[in-house]
């Protein structure tokens, strides 16, 4: 009795005893399909595909058209770059002018601050002098008023 690969023991019972006839036929058929060899893979890669053969005139015309198209695009870009350069130059000149203006304003502000400080000091001094003069005037007026009193009923004498 020849044992197949599926006739193994499952516990004390052989596996073949548990399978039906149709199951055994399916197993035998699958064993045959597994035994068929796979197709061989080629050792070399396939040759590259050949492109369409075109005439040299057609290729040259296409290349010339592409060069002219790129040349036109480069001209447009060059014009834009030139325009941007002039804009940058103008902006730089404006910035230099503004910097000079700001520096002049800062210098003038410093001069004005010095003049304001001097005028504030002068105003303070004049205010103090004005107060002093007012006090002196009040004092002088009080002496004049004292001698300018007239008493009623007392005769005035000329000295």
C-alpha positions in Angstrom: 0.0 0.0 0.0 1.5 3.3 -1.2 1.1 6.2 1.1 0.4 9.6 -0.5 1.4 12.9 1.0 -2.1 13.3 2.4 -2.1 10.0 4.2 -0.8 11.1 7.5 -1.9 10.2 10.9 -4.3 12.4 12.9 -4.0 11.0 16.4 -4.6 7.2 16.1 -6.5 7.6 12.8 -5.1 8.2 9.4 -6.1 11.4 7.7 -7.2 9.6 4.5 -9.9 7.8 6.5 -11.5 11.2 7.4 -11.5 12.6 3.8 -14.1 11.8 1.3 -13.3 10.6 -2.2 -13.9 14.0 -3.7 -11.6 15.7 -1.2 -8.9 13.2 -2.1 -9.3 13.9 -5.8 -9.1 17.7 -5.1 -5.9 17.2 -3.1 -4.3 15.0 -5.9 -5.2 17.6 -8.5 -3.8 20.5 -6.5 -0.6 18.5 -5.9 -0.2 18.2 -9.7 -0.7 21.9 -10.3 1.9 22.7 -7.7 4.4 20.4 -9.4 4.3 22.3 -12.7 7.4 24.5 -13.1 7.1 28.3 -13.4 8.1 29.9 -16.8 11.7 30.8 -17.0 12.6 34.5 -16.6 14.8 35.9 -19.4 18.5 36.4 -18.6 18.7 39.7 -20.7 16.5 42.6 -20.7 14.5 43.1 -23.9 16.0 45.4 -26.6 14.9 49.0 -26.4 12.1 50.2 -28.6 13.1 52.0 -31.7 11.6 55.5 -32.2 10.0 56.8 -35.3 12.5 57.8 -37.9 12.1 61.4 -38.9 13.7 63.5 -41.5 16.6 65.7 -40.4 14.9 68.8 -41.9 11.9 68.3 -39.6 14.0 68.1 -36.5 16.0 71.2 -37.4 12.9 73.2 -38.0 11.5 72.1 -34.7 14.7 72.9 -32.9 14.9 76.3 -34.6 11.3 77.1 -33.6 12.0 76.1 -30.0 15.2 78.3 -30.0 13.2 81.3 -31.4 10.5 80.7 -28.8 13.0 80.6 -25.9 14.8 83.6 -27.3 11.6 85.7 -27.3 10.9 84.6 -23.8 14.4 85.5 -22.7 13.9 89.0 -24.3 10.7 89.5 -22.4 12.4 88.5 -19.1 15.4 90.8 -19.9 13.0 93.7 -20.4 11.3 93.0 -17.1 14.7 92.7 -15.3 15.8 96.0 -16.8 12.6 97.6 -15.7 13.1 96.2 -12.2 16.7 97.5 -12.1 15.5 101.0 -12.9 12.8 100.8 -10.3 15.4 99.6 -7.7 17.7 102.5 -8.7 14.9 105.0 -8.3 14.0 103.5 -5.0 17.6 103.7 -3.8 17.8 107.4 -4.8 14.5 108.1 -2.9 15.8 106.3 0.2 19.1 108.3 0.1 17.0 111.5 -0.2 14.8 110.5 2.6 17.7 109.6 4.8 19.3 113.0 4.2 16.0 114.7 4.9 15.6 112.8 8.2 19.2 113.6 9.2 18.6 117.3 8.5 15.4 117.2 10.5 17.2 115.6 13.4 19.9 118.3 13.4 17.3 121.0 13.2 15.3 119.4 16.0 18.5 119.4 18.2 19.1 123.1 17.4 15.5 123.9 18.2 15.6 122.0 21.4 18.7 124.0 22.5 17.0 127.3 21.6 13.8 126.2 23.5 15.9 125.4 26.5 17.7 128.8 26.4 14.3 130.6 25.9 12.8 128.6 28.8 15.7 129.6 31.1 15.5 133.2 29.9 11.7 133.2 30.5 12.3 131.8 34.0 14.9 134.5 34.8 12.6 137.2 33.5 9.7 135.9 35.5 11.9 136.0 38.7 13.1 139.5 37.9 9.5 140.6 37.2 8.4 139.3 40.7 11.3 141.1 42.3 10.4 144.3 40.5 6.8 144.0 41.5 7.8 143.6 45.2 10.1 146.6 45.0 7.3 148.7 43.4 4.9 147.6 46.1 7.5 148.6 48.7 8.2 151.9 47.1 4.5 152.7 46.8 3.9 151.9 50.4 6.5 154.5 51.4 5.0 157.0 49.1 1.5 156.3 50.5 2.8 156.8 54.0 4.0 160.3 53.2 0.9 161.0 51.1 -1.5 160.7 54.1 -3.6 163.7 55.0 -5.0 163.9 58.4 -8.2 165.9 58.6 -8.2 168.5 61.2 -4.4 168.9 61.3 -2.9 171.8 59.5 -0.3 171.0 56.8 3.0 172.6 57.1 5.4 173.2 54.3 8.9 172.3 55.0 
